[in-house]
Amino acid sequence: MANILVYKLDGKIYINLTNKCTNDCIFCLRKDKSDVKGQELWLDSEEFSAKDVIKQLVEQLKSLKVEKFDNSLKNETTPQPFSPSTSKPNEIIFCGYGEPMLKLDILKEVARYIKEKYPQTKIRVNTNGHANYVYKRNVVPELKGLIDEFSVSLNGENSKEYDELSQPVFDNAYEEVKNFIKACSDEGIDVVASVVEGYKGRHINLEKCEKIAADLGAKFRVREWIPNGY
């Protein structure tokens, strides 16, 4: 089975850079299944380049053109001539079965390619917010102009709850997450702090989490737990 580095979900394009992660979240999708809508996201190898990712991205964009063209045939009495401009993706998301920021150099190179070829396309990174701890520096300024939005997993109202749900591999991870959110906000990059609500009947104090997000300069998003995944 070949590495699936780029996949589609609900009409959007996602980039799956790694299966490695500094968290082992108890609600993580990959604990129960190996695929997203039939697309296997467990990688055969972590050894690949940005060029490999871009190659798969181009293939997915080609298929997106075909899908949009097919839809136009179904929905239009007189379809307009097909043009590549109609296939521009609205959003591309770095998110898969691992923490995308662990492949920072590849992420930056691929994001740069997207910005050059599709400057109007929004680029989002779904992250656990541990990158600055991993690289021992603030990497956020390096991503300004490349990443339009970070979605950061806050996952709780305090470190105790965070550790229970996220199972990080290092101490004080919750503070690192909050610091990363603040760094994004300080840099002027849109940032959303998210929590997973309803895991096996467990409930998060959404009001407190929303206040924490606001204090850090972030928007807030509640992600409902999906028992059977996608």
N, C-alpha and C positions, 0 to 999 in steps of 0.2 A: 504493500500500500504506500503510495507516494504521500509526502508531506502535504497536508492542506494548510497553506499559509494564508490564503484569502478565501473567504466564503460569504455567502449571501444569507441574510435573515430578514424577513419582512420587508423586502425591497431595498434594504440597505447593504452596503458592503462593509465587511469586518475583516480585520487583519489579525491573524493568530501567530504571534511571534515566538512564543515559548510555552513550555509546560512547567517551567520552574516558577516557584513563588515563595515569598517570605512569609506567607500566611498559609494556614491549613483550615480555612473556614468550615465550620460544621455544616453550613447550609450550601456549600459549593456544589454547583451543578455536576461537576465531574466526579463527585463521589458516587453518584448513582448511575451515570451513563457515560458513554465515550463519544457521543455525537451531539450535534445540534441539527435537528431536522434531517437526519441521515448523513450529515457531513462529519466524518470522523476527525476529531480535533486533537487526538493524541498523536504527537509527532513521532515519526520513525527516527529522526535525527535532529539534533539542535544545531548541526553544522550546516549553515546556509548563509548566503549573502543577501544584501539589499537587492541585488540584481535578480535573485531568485524570487523574492517577494514581488518585485515590480513586474516580473514576467507573468506571475499568476494574477496580479492586479489587472494587467492589460487584458488577459483572457476573460476575467470576470466582467470587465467593462464592455468587452465585445458582446458577451452574452446579455448584458444589460441593454445594449442597443437593440438586439434581436427581440428581447421581451417587450421593449417599449414600442418597437415597430409592429409586433404582433398585436399588441393592445390597441394600437391606433387603427388597425384593420378591423378589430372587433367593435370599437366604439365610435368610429367615424363613418358616416355615410360615404363621404368622399375623402379618403385619407390624404393627408398632406405628404408631399415627397419626403422621403426619409433623409434626415440630415444628422451628422454626428453631433451637432450642437444639442439635439434633443436628448442625447444620452448622457449628458453631464450628471454625475451623481450629486445629490443634494448634500450628502454627508458620508464620510468614511470614518470608521471607528476602529481604533486599535483596542481589541478585546478578544480574548480567546480562552484557552485552557491554561492560563498562566499569567504572570505579571509582565505586561509589555515593556515596562520601563527597565527591566533587566537586560533588554537588548537595545540600550539607549542609542548607540551609534547607528544601528540599522534603522531604528525608528526615525531618527532625525533625517537620514538619507532618503527614506521612503516618503516622509512628510514633505521634504524639499521637492521631490519629484512631483508629488501631487499638487503642491502650490504652484509649480512652474507650468504644469500641463492643465490644471483645472483650478485656477486662482479663486474662483467663486465657490468652490466646494469647502464646506465646513469640515474640519478635522477635529475629532474628539478622541481623547485617551481615557479609557476606564482604568483606574489605577488604585492600588492600596495605599499610595502615599508614602512609601518607604524609600523612594529613590535617593533622597538626600542622605539618608542613613547609609544606604548601600555604597554610594559613591563618595561619601565623606566630603561633600560640597553641595552648595545650592545649585542644582542643575536647571532650575526653572528659567533663569534668564536666557539660557541656551536655546530654549524652546519658544521664546517669544517670536511671533511672526510665522511660526510653523504650526503651532497647536492653537486652535481657536477656543477649545474648552477642555478642561479636566473634570472628570467625574470621579470623585475620591470617596472611597468607602470609609465613612466615619464609624458606622456599625455599632454605636452605643453612646450612652451618656457619660461614661467614665471608663477608666482603664480596666477596672475589674470586669465590667460587662464586655468590653472590647476583647480582652484576653480570652474570656469564656467562649465568645462567638468566633473570633478570628484565629485563635491559636497561633500567634506570631512566633517566629523562631528566635526573637531577641527581646530583651527587656525594654520597657518604656516605649513600646511601639505606638501606643495611643498618642503620646505627646509628639512623636515624629509625624504622625498623620496630621494632627492639628497644625503643626509648624509648616507642613507642606501646603496645606490649604491656605494658610496665611501668606506663604511665599507666592503662591499663584495670584492671590488677590492683590498683594503689594505690587506685583509685576504688571497688573492690569489685564491678566488673562482671566476670562470667565471661568468660574469654578463652582461646581455643584457638590455639596456634601450629601452622601446618600446613606440610607440605612435599609436593611432588609427586615420587613415586618411580617410577623405571623408564622415564623418557623416552628412547626409542630406545636402550634398553640401558644408560643412564646410571644410576648408583646413588648415593644420598645416604648420608652417614654418619648413620644414624638415631639411633644412641646419643648422639652428640655433640649433634645437634639437639634431642633430647629433654631433655638436660641443660640446654641453653641455655633452652629453654622453661620448665623447672622453676625455674631460677634467676631467671627473670623473673616467676614467679608464675602461669604459664600451664599449661594442659593441652596435650597434644601429639596431633596427628593426622597420620597418613600417608595421603595421597591417591594412589591408584594411577593412573598415567597411562592415559587411555582413548584408544587410537590413533584410533578413528573417532568419538570424541565421543559425544554422546547422540542 
